């Protein structure tokens, strides 16, 4: 789906900064990026944008459902352009994050949801050591 349509469908105004940042992210390749990665990508593309604007835009994309936030620890947050149900392999040494198809894991024995709540999603991050090896659709 074209970026402008994605933004409009998500209820976001197509501001120049959103279009610029979205153009870096939504190019048909699934990827996992940090806010710093996006700021570097913007700088290399000649796009003038502050890190605060990058964070705000990424968070707006998450709230609109066109980007997924993956919090690995207090110091490491990635943003994933693949918003389908899937899991991840996280290589702690290199920081690489690889997609694992959602149907490749079977989750059993979930606890009952408390009254008034329901399970919306289950996302698994498998922490790895060693060198990343591609599996299925990957992005680092």
N, CA, C and O atoms as a DFTB+ gen file, in Angstrom:
560 C
 N C O
     1  1       0.843      -1.165       0.000
     2  2       0.000       0.000       0.000
     3  2       0.901       1.244       0.000
     4  3       1.855       1.311       0.775
     5  1       0.614       2.203      -0.839
     6  2       1.429       3.428      -0.868
     7  2       1.411       4.140       0.492
     8  3       0.427       4.078       1.230
     9  1       2.512       4.809       0.799
    10  2       2.674       5.458       2.091
    11  2       1.554       6.450       2.373
    12  3       1.005       6.457       3.475
    13  1       1.206       7.283       1.407
    14  2       0.159       8.281       1.619
    15  2      -1.150       7.605       2.016
    16  3      -1.857       8.084       2.904
    17  1      -1.469       6.500       1.363
    18  2      -2.688       5.745       1.690
    19  2      -2.582       5.155       3.089
    20  3      -3.550       5.187       3.848
    21  1      -1.409       4.613       3.442
    22  2      -1.205       4.063       4.788
    23  2      -1.459       5.127       5.844
    24  3      -2.160       4.881       6.826
    25  1      -0.890       6.303       5.642
    26  2      -1.062       7.378       6.619
    27  2      -2.523       7.785       6.732
    28  3      -3.047       7.931       7.836
    29  1      -3.181       7.969       5.589
    30  2      -4.583       8.385       5.601
    31  2      -5.467       7.312       6.231
    32  3      -6.355       7.629       7.023
    33  1      -5.232       6.046       5.885
    34  2      -6.010       4.950       6.452
    35  2      -5.816       4.875       7.960
    36  3      -6.743       4.527       8.691
    37  1      -4.615       5.201       8.426
    38  2      -4.308       5.169       9.860
    39  2      -4.801       6.425      10.578
    40  3      -4.690       6.523      11.800
    41  1      -5.341       7.377       9.835
    42  2      -5.852       8.599      10.448
    43  2      -4.782       9.626      10.755
    44  3      -4.990      10.509      11.588
    45  1      -3.633       9.521      10.091
    46  2      -2.539      10.476      10.310
    47  2      -2.459      11.463       9.148
    48  3      -2.580      11.080       7.985
    49  1      -2.255      12.733       9.478
    50  2      -2.023      13.723       8.424
    51  2      -0.697      13.423       7.749
    52  3       0.264      13.014       8.400
    53  1      -0.653      13.625       6.468
    54  2       0.571      13.356       5.705
    55  2       1.469      14.589       5.741
    56  3       1.583      15.314       4.752
    57  1       2.106      14.819       6.891
    58  2       3.012      15.955       7.029
    59  2       4.319      15.634       6.309
    60  3       4.626      14.464       6.078
    61  1       5.082      16.646       5.958
    62  2       6.362      16.393       5.284
    63  2       7.292      15.471       6.079
    64  3       7.944      14.607       5.493
    65  1       7.362      15.643       7.405
    66  2       8.249      14.797       8.221
    67  2       7.746      13.355       8.252
    68  3       8.548      12.426       8.156
    69  1       6.439      13.153       8.384
    70  2       5.898      11.791       8.381
    71  2       6.142      11.116       7.033
    72  3       6.485       9.935       6.974
    73  1       5.966      11.860       5.975
    74  2       6.205      11.296       4.638
    75  2       7.689      10.941       4.485
    76  3       8.027       9.879       3.962
    77  1       8.568      11.832       4.943
    78  2      10.009      11.578       4.819
    79  2      10.425      10.355       5.635
    80  3      11.127       9.478       5.131
    81  1       9.994      10.297       6.888
    82  2      10.372       9.174       7.749
    83  2       9.694       7.899       7.268
    84  3      10.328       6.846       7.215
    85  1       8.430       7.978       6.921
    86  2       7.719       6.815       6.401
    87  2       8.342       6.286       5.125
    88  3       8.387       5.075       4.910
    89  1       8.822       7.183       4.278
    90  2       9.484       6.771       3.046
    91  2      10.748       5.966       3.294
    92  3      11.105       5.092       2.503
    93  1      11.425       6.268       4.405
    94  2      12.618       5.507       4.770
    95  2      12.265       4.118       5.282
    96  3      13.022       3.166       5.093
    97  1      11.110       4.009       5.932
    98  2      10.727       2.756       6.585
    99  2       9.908       1.819       5.717
   100  3      10.144       0.611       5.706
   101  1       8.953       2.368       4.995
   102  2       7.974       1.546       4.294
   103  2       8.293       1.483       2.807
   104  3       7.574       2.034       1.973
   105  1       9.384       0.799       2.499
   106  2       9.824       0.683       1.105
   107  2       9.640      -0.732       0.575
   108  3      10.240      -1.107      -0.433
   109  1       8.811      -1.517       1.256
   110  2       8.548      -2.880       0.810
   111  2       9.446      -3.921       1.451
   112  3       9.267      -5.116       1.216
   113  1      10.413      -3.488       2.260
   114  2      11.320      -4.411       2.941
   115  2      11.014      -4.351       4.433
   116  3      11.056      -3.279       5.035
   117  1      10.705      -5.511       5.034
   118  2      10.482      -5.528       6.477
   119  2      11.804      -5.288       7.177
   120  3      12.833      -5.852       6.805
   121  1      11.763      -4.440       8.199
   122  2      12.992      -4.108       8.917
   123  2      12.702      -3.817      10.373
   124  3      11.585      -3.465      10.752
   125  1      13.740      -3.975      11.176
   126  2      13.719      -3.626      12.600
   127  2      14.718      -2.494      12.776
   128  3      15.892      -2.634      12.433
   129  1      14.253      -1.381      13.309
   130  2      15.123      -0.213      13.460
   131  2      14.926       0.411      14.830
   132  3      13.871       0.279      15.450
   133  1      15.959       1.088      15.282
   134  2      15.842       1.914      16.478
   135  2      15.605       3.345      16.014
   136  3      15.753       3.654      14.831
   137  1      15.239       4.209      16.939
   138  2      15.071       5.620      16.589
   139  2      16.397       6.197      16.081
   140  3      16.417       6.999      15.148
   141  1      17.497       5.781      16.704
   142  2      18.816       6.248      16.245
   143  2      19.094       5.792      14.819
   144  3      19.659       6.545      14.025
   145  1      18.697       4.553      14.486
   146  2      18.875       4.057      13.118
   147  2      18.131       4.953      12.127
   148  3      18.665       5.319      11.081
   149  1      16.889       5.299      12.475
   150  2      16.066       6.116      11.579
   151  2      16.666       7.514      11.440
   152  3      16.692       8.071      10.343
   153  1      17.147       8.081      12.546
   154  2      17.786       9.399      12.475
   155  2      19.017       9.350      11.575
   156  3      19.255      10.277      10.801
   157  1      19.807       8.267      11.671
   158  2      20.977       8.103      10.794
   159  2      20.560       7.943       9.334
   160  3      21.174       8.525       8.440
   161  1      19.518       7.154       9.098
   162  2      19.023       6.968       7.735
   163  2      18.572       8.311       7.148
   164  3      18.842       8.617       5.987
   165  1      17.888       9.100       7.968
   166  2      17.411      10.410       7.507
   167  2      18.583      11.322       7.171
   168  3      18.598      11.981       6.132
   169  1      19.563      11.347       8.065
   170  2      20.742      12.191       7.835
   171  2      21.436      11.819       6.541
   172  3      21.797      12.689       5.748
   173  1      21.625      10.498       6.325
   174  2      22.294      10.031       5.100
   175  2      21.476      10.338       3.857
   176  3      22.033      10.487       2.769
   177  1      20.155      10.435       4.008
   178  2      19.288      10.750       2.870
   179  2      19.116      12.260       2.681
   180  3      18.403      12.708       1.783
   181  1      19.781      13.035       3.543
   182  2      19.691      14.490       3.434
   183  2      18.413      15.063       4.011
   184  3      18.028      16.182       3.671
   185  1      17.752      14.317       4.877
   186  2      16.509      14.765       5.509
   187  2      16.862      15.369       6.859
   188  3      17.463      14.706       7.703
   189  1      16.491      16.616       7.061
   190  2      16.781      17.288       8.332
   191  2      15.629      17.039       9.283
   192  3      14.512      17.517       9.083
   193  1      15.929      16.274      10.329
   194  2      14.916      15.928      11.311
   195  2      15.613      15.671      12.643
   196  3      16.668      15.039      12.689
   197  1      15.017      16.165      13.723
   198  2      15.608      15.954      15.042
   199  2      15.282      14.546      15.541
   200  3      14.342      13.904      15.074
   201  1      16.079      14.088      16.495
   202  2      15.823      12.783      17.096
   203  2      14.464      12.785      17.796
   204  3      13.765      11.771      17.792
   205  1      14.085      13.913      18.396
   206  2      12.776      14.012      19.051
   207  2      11.651      13.829      18.041
   208  3      10.660      13.161      18.334
   209  1      11.793      14.411      16.862
   210  2      10.778      14.253      15.816
   211  2      10.722      12.806      15.348
   212  3       9.642      12.276      15.084
   213  1      11.881      12.169      15.245
   214  2      11.912      10.749      14.867
   215  2      11.150       9.933      15.893
   216  3      10.289       9.133      15.526
   217  1      11.452      10.122      17.193
   218  2      10.748       9.387      18.246
   219  2       9.242       9.642      18.185
   220  3       8.445       8.705      18.237
   221  1       8.861      10.907      18.075
   222  2       7.430      11.240      18.020
   223  2       6.748      10.568      16.838
   224  3       5.652      10.023      16.973
   225  1       7.389      10.607      15.697
   226  2       6.801      10.022      14.484
   227  2       6.693       8.510      14.620
   228  3       5.658       7.935      14.282
   229  1       7.741       7.858      15.109
   230  2       7.692       6.411      15.288
   231  2       6.577       6.028      16.263
   232  3       5.849       5.064      16.024
   233  1       6.443       6.774      17.353
   234  2       5.387       6.487      18.321
   235  2       3.996       6.731      17.730
   236  3       3.056       6.003      18.050
   237  1       3.857       7.734      16.882
   238  2       2.585       7.974      16.200
   239  2       2.271       6.829      15.242
   240  3       1.119       6.408      15.134
   241  1       3.288       6.325      14.547
   242  2       3.090       5.189      13.640
   243  2       2.669       3.945      14.429
   244  3       1.824       3.176      13.970
   245  1       3.258       3.747      15.618
   246  2       2.871       2.613      16.458
   247  2       1.416       2.770      16.897
   248  3       0.631       1.829      16.785
   249  1       1.054       3.948      17.394
   250  2      -0.313       4.195      17.860
   251  2      -1.327       4.001      16.733
   252  3      -2.463       3.594      16.976
   253  1      -0.911       4.293      15.501
   254  2      -1.801       4.150      14.346
   255  2      -1.840       2.714      13.815
   256  3      -2.653       2.390      12.949
   257  1      -0.951       1.850      14.343
   258  2      -0.967       0.447      13.945
   259  2      -0.196       0.121      12.682
   260  3      -0.350      -0.971      12.135
   261  1       0.636       1.046      12.199
   262  2       1.410       0.761      10.977
   263  2       2.862       0.407      11.289
   264  3       3.663       0.162      10.386
   265  1       3.185       0.384      12.569
   266  2       4.519       0.025      13.031
   267  2       4.338      -0.672      14.376
   268  3       3.415      -0.353      15.126
   269  1       5.214      -1.618      14.676
   270  2       5.132      -2.351      15.944
   271  2       6.358      -2.009      16.785
   272  3       7.474      -1.945      16.270
   273  1       6.146      -1.791      18.078
   274  2       7.242      -1.509      19.009
   275  2       7.649      -2.821      19.679
   276  3       6.799      -3.590      20.129
   277  1       8.961      -3.066      19.741
   278  2       9.488      -4.247      20.413
   279  2      10.470      -3.748      21.466
   280  3      11.541      -3.236      21.139
   281  1      10.092      -3.901      22.731
   282  2      10.944      -3.458      23.837
   283  2      11.685      -4.685      24.353
   284  3      11.075      -5.606      24.896
   285  1      12.992      -4.690      24.183
   286  2      13.799      -5.833      24.589
   287  2      14.351      -5.691      25.997
   288  3      14.525      -6.687      26.700
   289  1      14.621      -4.486      26.408
   290  2      15.040      -4.178      27.765
   291  2      14.931      -2.671      27.937
   292  3      14.471      -1.978      27.030
   293  1      15.341      -2.163      29.071
   294  2      15.165      -0.729      29.317
   295  2      15.991       0.150      28.383
   296  3      15.704       1.337      28.231
   297  1      17.012      -0.426      27.761
   298  2      17.879       0.355      26.888
   299  2      17.684       0.064      25.399
   300  3      18.301       0.724      24.563
   301  1      16.845      -0.901      25.054
   302  2      16.762      -1.323      23.662
   303  2      15.315      -1.458      23.200
   304  3      14.593      -2.366      23.610
   305  1      14.912      -0.527      22.334
   306  2      13.590      -0.578      21.721
   307  2      13.766      -0.556      20.219
   308  3      14.457       0.302      19.670
   309  1      13.132      -1.510      19.565
   310  2      13.136      -1.573      18.109
   311  2      11.738      -1.261      17.601
   312  3      10.750      -1.422      18.317
   313  1      11.671      -0.817      16.370
   314  2      10.411      -0.601      15.691
   315  2      10.403      -1.515      14.478
   316  3      11.375      -1.576      13.725
   317  1       9.299      -2.222      14.297
   318  2       9.185      -3.274      13.289
   319  2       8.154      -2.856      12.251
   320  3       7.021      -2.525      12.600
   321  1       8.534      -2.869      10.991
   322  2       7.593      -2.522       9.924
   323  2       6.642      -3.660       9.604
   324  3       5.648      -3.463       8.906
   325  1       6.940      -4.852      10.108
   326  2       6.068      -6.004       9.908
   327  2       5.106      -6.058      11.095
   328  3       5.501      -6.438      12.196
   329  1       3.854      -5.681      10.875
   330  2       2.889      -5.641      11.972
   331  2       2.030      -6.904      12.043
   332  3       1.089      -6.972      12.834
   333  1       2.353      -7.902      11.219
   334  2       1.619      -9.167      11.293
   335  2       2.006      -9.895      12.580
   336  3       2.989      -9.538      13.230
   337  1       1.223     -10.921      12.945
   338  2       1.541     -11.717      14.118
   339  2       2.787     -12.550      13.832
   340  3       2.775     -13.411      12.953
   341  1       3.857     -12.292      14.573
   342  2       5.081     -13.061      14.431
   343  2       5.933     -12.885      15.678
   344  3       5.612     -12.086      16.558
   345  1       7.003     -13.628      15.740
   346  2       7.896     -13.632      16.893
   347  2       9.292     -13.212      16.427
   348  3       9.500     -12.896      15.255
   349  1      10.242     -13.214      17.364
   350  2      11.595     -12.754      17.021
   351  2      12.688     -13.589      17.672
   352  3      12.522     -14.132      18.764
   353  1      13.802     -13.672      16.969
   354  2      15.065     -14.130      17.537
   355  2      15.885     -12.869      17.766
   356  3      16.044     -12.055      16.857
   357  1      16.402     -12.706      18.973
   358  2      17.227     -11.550      19.285
   359  2      18.617     -12.023      19.644
   360  3      18.804     -12.752      20.618
   361  1      19.594     -11.605      18.854
   362  2      20.992     -11.953      19.106
   363  2      21.587     -10.892      20.022
   364  3      21.835      -9.762      19.602
   365  1      21.813     -11.262      21.264
   366  2      22.225     -10.307      22.284
   367  2      23.569      -9.658      21.994
   368  3      23.755      -8.481      22.303
   369  1      24.498     -10.381      21.417
   370  2      25.824      -9.829      21.161
   371  2      25.806      -8.791      20.044
   372  3      26.378      -7.711      20.190
   373  1      25.155      -9.113      18.936
   374  2      25.174      -8.223      17.776
   375  2      24.016      -7.230      17.763
   376  3      24.091      -6.202      17.091
   377  1      22.943      -7.529      18.502
   378  2      21.762      -6.668      18.473
   379  2      20.848      -6.957      17.297
   380  3      19.879      -6.230      17.079
   381  1      21.140      -8.018      16.524
   382  2      20.293      -8.364      15.387
   383  2      18.973      -8.941      15.864
   384  3      18.919      -9.699      16.832
   385  1      17.916      -8.571      15.171
   386  2      16.579      -9.051      15.470
   387  2      16.025      -9.666      14.192
   388  3      15.952      -9.001      13.158
   389  1      15.635     -10.930      14.263
   390  2      15.149     -11.650      13.087
   391  2      13.707     -12.088      13.304
   392  3      13.334     -12.491      14.406
   393  1      12.904     -12.010      12.261
   394  2      11.519     -12.455      12.338
   395  2      11.428     -13.969      12.381
   396  3      12.205     -14.675      11.737
   397  1      10.472     -14.448      13.145
   398  2      10.106     -15.859      13.195
   399  2       8.620     -15.905      12.844
   400  3       7.815     -15.279      13.534
   401  1       8.236     -16.622      11.798
   402  2       6.821     -16.668      11.420
   403  2       5.942     -17.053      12.607
   404  3       6.298     -17.931      13.392
   405  1       4.799     -16.395      12.733
   406  2       3.904     -16.611      13.857
   407  2       3.426     -18.034      14.002
   408  3       3.188     -18.504      15.115
   409  1       3.281     -18.732      12.876
   410  2       2.761     -20.102      12.941
   411  2       3.855     -21.142      13.173
   412  3       3.579     -22.341      13.156
   413  1       5.099     -20.694      13.390
   414  2       6.183     -21.655      13.596
   415  2       6.360     -22.024      15.070
   416  3       7.140     -22.920      15.394
   417  1       5.648     -21.347      15.957
   418  2       5.682     -21.654      17.383
   419  2       4.278     -22.037      17.846
   420  3       3.280     -21.489      17.378
   421  1       4.226     -22.975      18.758
   422  2       2.946     -23.330      19.362
   423  2       3.036     -22.960      20.841
   424  3       3.914     -23.441      21.557
   425  1       2.134     -22.113      21.283
   426  2       2.111     -21.665      22.666
   427  2       0.988     -22.416      23.379
   428  3      -0.167     -22.367      22.957
   429  1       1.336     -23.106      24.456
   430  2       0.342     -23.853      25.225
   431  2       0.369     -23.404      26.671
   432  3       1.399     -22.955      27.174
   433  1      -0.754     -23.524      27.328
   434  2      -0.798     -23.275      28.757
   435  2      -0.799     -21.817      29.150
   436  3      -0.254     -21.463      30.196
   437  1      -1.399     -20.959      28.338
   438  2      -1.516     -19.563      28.752
   439  2      -2.398     -19.482      29.997
   440  3      -3.390     -20.203      30.102
   441  1      -2.046     -18.621      30.925
   442  2      -2.911     -18.465      32.102
   443  2      -4.238     -17.840      31.687
   444  3      -4.315     -17.143      30.675
   445  1      -5.259     -18.089      32.459
   446  2      -6.561     -17.478      32.192
   447  2      -6.436     -15.969      32.361
   448  3      -5.757     -15.481      33.264
   449  1      -7.099     -15.253      31.481
   450  2      -7.086     -13.794      31.584
   451  2      -7.927     -13.367      32.781
   452  3      -8.961     -13.976      33.057
   453  1      -7.505     -12.343      33.485
   454  2      -8.310     -11.841      34.606
   455  2      -9.679     -11.372      34.108
   456  3      -9.851     -11.056      32.931
   457  1     -10.625     -11.335      35.007
   458  2     -11.973     -10.912      34.642
   459  2     -11.942      -9.532      33.990
   460  3     -11.283      -8.616      34.481
   461  1     -12.652      -9.400      32.897
   462  2     -12.731      -8.134      32.180
   463  2     -11.599      -7.914      31.195
   464  3     -11.563      -6.889      30.515
   465  1     -10.676      -8.857      31.109
   466  2      -9.548      -8.724      30.184
   467  2      -9.558      -9.892      29.213
   468  3     -10.194     -10.918      29.456
   469  1      -8.842      -9.719      28.108
   470  2      -8.690     -10.813      27.156
   471  2      -7.295     -10.741      26.564
   472  3      -6.699      -9.668      26.479
   473  1      -6.786     -11.881      26.159
   474  2      -5.472     -11.924      25.517
   475  2      -5.642     -11.361      24.107
   476  3      -6.439     -11.873      23.321
   477  1      -4.900     -10.318      23.794
   478  2      -4.948      -9.705      22.467
   479  2      -3.888     -10.293      21.549
   480  3      -4.124     -10.481      20.356
   481  1      -2.715     -10.584      22.114
   482  2      -1.623     -11.119      21.310
   483  2      -0.590     -11.744      22.232
   484  3      -0.491     -11.396      23.409
   485  1       0.167     -12.660      21.683
   486  2       1.308     -13.235      22.375
   487  2       2.496     -13.081      21.434
   488  3       2.470     -13.557      20.299
   489  1       3.531     -12.414      21.917
   490  2       4.730     -12.221      21.118
   491  2       5.907     -12.781      21.896
   492  3       6.104     -12.446      23.064
   493  1       6.680     -13.624      21.257
   494  2       7.806     -14.274      21.899
   495  2       9.104     -13.709      21.336
   496  3       9.261     -13.589      20.121
   497  1      10.031     -13.363      22.222
   498  2      11.385     -12.982      21.825
   499  2      12.300     -14.059      22.375
   500  3      12.385     -14.261      23.587
   501  1      12.982     -14.747      21.474
   502  2      13.923     -15.792      21.858
   503  2      15.309     -15.173      21.838
   504  3      15.782     -14.739      20.788
   505  1      15.956     -15.131      22.979
   506  2      17.278     -14.511      23.090
   507  2      18.343     -15.523      22.697
   508  3      18.377     -16.643      23.208
   509  1      19.209     -15.111      21.782
   510  2      20.196     -15.999      21.184
   511  2      21.611     -15.511      21.484
   512  3      21.836     -14.326      21.730
   513  1      22.553     -16.443      21.459
   514  2      23.971     -16.099      21.425
   515  2      24.488     -16.606      20.086
   516  3      23.775     -17.325      19.386
   517  1      25.676     -16.257      19.729
   518  2      26.215     -16.728      18.459
   519  2      25.940     -15.748      17.335
   520  3      25.643     -14.577      17.567
   521  1      26.043     -16.243      16.123
   522  2      25.916     -15.437      14.917
   523  2      24.541     -15.625      14.290
   524  3      24.073     -16.757      14.166
   525  1      23.884     -14.534      13.892
   526  2      22.567     -14.659      13.280
   527  2      22.604     -15.494      12.003
   528  3      23.522     -15.390      11.190
   529  1      21.576     -16.322      11.859
   530  2      21.379     -17.107      10.648
   531  2      19.974     -16.806      10.169
   532  3      19.026     -16.859      10.953
   533  1      19.832     -16.497       8.920
   534  2      18.549     -16.128       8.347
   535  2      17.553     -17.265       8.451
   536  3      17.874     -18.416       8.155
   537  1      16.314     -16.928       8.883
   538  2      15.214     -17.899       8.840
   539  2      13.988     -17.173       8.316
   540  3      13.630     -16.114       8.830
   541  1      13.360     -17.709       7.332
   542  2      12.146     -17.086       6.787
   543  2      12.389     -15.650       6.394
   544  3      13.447     -15.314       5.861
   545  1      11.403     -14.793       6.658
   546  2      11.482     -13.370       6.375
   547  2      12.274     -12.710       7.490
   548  3      11.864     -12.765       8.649
   549  1      13.393     -12.091       7.168
   550  2      14.224     -11.506       8.217
   551  2      14.461     -10.043       7.963
   552  3      14.360      -9.559       6.836
   553  1      14.771      -9.363       9.011
   554  2      15.198      -7.975       8.920
   555  2      16.001      -7.673      10.163
   556  3      15.656      -8.130      11.253
   557  1      17.063      -6.914      10.015
   558  2      17.905      -6.633      11.170
   559  2      17.963      -5.203      11.508
   560  3      18.639      -4.821      12.463
